[in-house]
């Protein structure tokens, strides 16, 4: 039952896929500390949720392949579905992070800008640039690699958030979604998430899997170091930004490897 609870929580948090909680309505009957622990436990299944997203993306791409639409239109619709499937959760975090780091002069200003629900011009430009790069890489991706890329990219992106939450520390001491994850995530979640990601990566890419992991870990460490220097830690927005940055670099490495 605990596995079903944590898996359903991960799916509900990371996607817009309608799924009930296990046990039903359990969340409303628990205190804040228990909910925070359950959120952290659910991180073990983040790569698995990424795999689920990847399966749906691959199925959609193959559907468009057999329909009378051009590959350009098909890839555009796949990317739109990719954004829609996650509810734009991590893209919002990416835009807020860019706004905060480029617009704030100290920790307080940066965190205040990140918390603002509106997106500034710098965040919009960065968001458009990220999506444009992701779109071009998807369009230019060789057909024999496209399914593997669509399947694995959401997986390693969500795995990177688990690593970042485990290694990082919260920039905010209260009222932070990121703090809920970082306070309780443990080696257990990291090991399970890493094994899930590694098995899929090795099956899909064999030895080419290693550069993808190295790039992912390298990006996580760089962002953690930068965030630590600027604001003394990371936030939920930065975890979302890490996912998006690792995803686009994963696509880039796969594209360059062909």
Secondary structure, DSSP 8 states (H G I E B T S, - for coil): -HHHHHHHHHHHHH-------SSTT-GGGS-HHHHHHHHHHHGGGHHHHHHHHHHHHHHHHHHHHHTTS-HHHHHHHHHHHHHHHTTTHHHHHHHHHHHHHHH-SSHHHHHHHHH-SS--HHHHHHHHHHHHHHHHHHHHS-HHHHHHHHHHHHHHHHHHHHHHHHH--BSSSSS-HHHHHHTT--HHHHHHHHHHHHHHHHHHHGGGHHHHHHHHHHHHHHHHHHHHHHHSSB-HHHHHHHHHHHHHHHHHHHHHH-
